[in-house]
């Protein structure tokens, strides 16, 4: 897919699959950031509405923010001795109990799943 734009580029992007459209706008947003131009100036140069560029940039920012686990989502844990099991309680009320011999990678996956 060529990232060169034409006056009809925005309407062409609407006809793409959701995945291709997302890729197109991700590349456009990255190019805009590197350009140093305002939303309006960049979009005008590329031949589409600056609202589209801004909306996609906001969407990508929200995705990035939601994929980062906030430190405030965790509670302090104090351990007096090396326990054979652990219990994690999330701010959403969900709990995860892990016994000895657990895989740290599996626990990471479970934490990610439960923190939603």
MOTA-V616599 format. One record per residue. N is the residue number from 1. RES is the residue in three letters. PHI is phi in radians with two decimals (* if undefined). PSI is psi as a letter, one per 30 degrees, with the letter a starting at -180 (none if undefined). BURIAL is 1 if it has 9 or more other ideal C-beta (glycine too) atoms within 8 Angstrom, else 0. Layout:
BEGIN
N	RES	PHI	PSI	BURIAL
N	RES	PHI	PSI	BURIAL
END
This chain:
BEGIN
1	UNK	*	k	0
2	UNK	-1.35	k	0
3	UNK	-1.70	g	0
4	UNK	-1.21	k	0
5	UNK	-1.82	l	0
6	UNK	-2.22	l	0
7	UNK	-0.97	f	0
8	UNK	-1.72	g	0
9	UNK	-1.06	e	1
10	UNK	-1.10	e	1
11	UNK	-1.19	e	0
12	UNK	-1.15	e	1
13	UNK	-1.11	e	1
14	UNK	-1.15	f	0
15	UNK	-1.48	f	0
16	UNK	-1.33	l	1
17	UNK	-1.12	l	0
18	UNK	-1.00	e	0
19	UNK	-1.13	e	0
20	UNK	-1.17	e	1
21	UNK	-1.12	e	1
22	UNK	-1.11	e	0
23	UNK	-1.11	e	1
24	UNK	-0.99	e	1
25	UNK	-1.26	f	1
26	UNK	-1.11	e	1
27	UNK	-1.11	e	1
28	UNK	-1.07	e	1
29	UNK	-1.14	e	1
30	UNK	-1.13	e	0
31	UNK	-1.14	e	1
32	UNK	-1.05	e	1
33	UNK	-1.05	e	0
34	UNK	-1.23	f	0
35	UNK	-1.25	f	0
36	UNK	1.37	g	0
37	UNK	-1.51	l	0
38	UNK	-1.26	l	0
39	UNK	-0.93	e	1
40	UNK	-1.10	e	0
41	UNK	-1.14	e	0
42	UNK	-1.12	e	1
43	UNK	-1.09	e	1
44	UNK	-1.08	e	0
45	UNK	-1.07	e	0
46	UNK	-1.53	f	1
47	UNK	1.50	h	1
48	UNK	-2.48	l	1
49	UNK	-1.20	k	0
50	UNK	-1.19	f	1
51	UNK	-1.09	e	0
52	UNK	-1.10	e	1
53	UNK	-1.07	e	1
54	UNK	-1.10	e	1
55	UNK	-1.08	e	0
56	UNK	-1.17	e	1
57	UNK	-1.09	e	1
58	UNK	-1.11	e	0
59	UNK	-1.07	e	0
60	UNK	-1.15	e	1
61	UNK	-1.10	e	0
62	UNK	-1.10	e	0
63	UNK	-1.05	e	0
64	UNK	-1.13	e	0
65	UNK	-1.11	e	0
66	UNK	-1.29	f	0
67	UNK	-1.50	f	0
68	UNK	-1.70	k	0
69	UNK	-1.35	k	0
70	UNK	-1.41	k	0
71	UNK	-1.03	e	0
72	UNK	-1.17	f	0
73	UNK	-1.34	f	0
74	UNK	-1.96	l	0
75	UNK	-1.92	l	0
76	UNK	-1.16	k	0
77	UNK	-2.16	k	0
78	UNK	-2.02	k	0
79	UNK	-2.09	k	0
80	UNK	-1.54	e	0
81	UNK	-2.49	l	0
82	UNK	-1.26	j	0
83	UNK	-1.31	l	0
84	UNK	-1.63	f	0
85	UNK	-2.56	l	0
86	UNK	-2.30	l	0
87	UNK	-2.29	k	0
88	UNK	-1.94	k	1
89	UNK	-2.01	k	0
90	UNK	-1.62	l	1
91	UNK	-1.10	f	0
92	UNK	-1.50	g	0
93	UNK	1.61	f	0
94	UNK	-1.30	k	0
95	UNK	-2.19	k	0
96	UNK	-2.28	k	1
97	UNK	-1.89	k	0
98	UNK	-2.22	k	1
99	UNK	-1.63	l	0
100	UNK	-0.96	l	0
101	UNK	1.38	g	0
102	UNK	-1.47	l	0
103	UNK	-1.59	k	0
104	UNK	-1.06	e	0
105	UNK	-1.13	e	0
106	UNK	-1.17	e	0
107	UNK	-1.12	e	1
108	UNK	-1.02	e	0
109	UNK	-1.10	e	0
110	UNK	-1.15	e	1
111	UNK	-1.06	e	1
112	UNK	-1.07	e	1
113	UNK	-1.15	e	0
114	UNK	-1.35	f	1
115	UNK	-1.42	f	1
116	UNK	-1.30	none	0
END
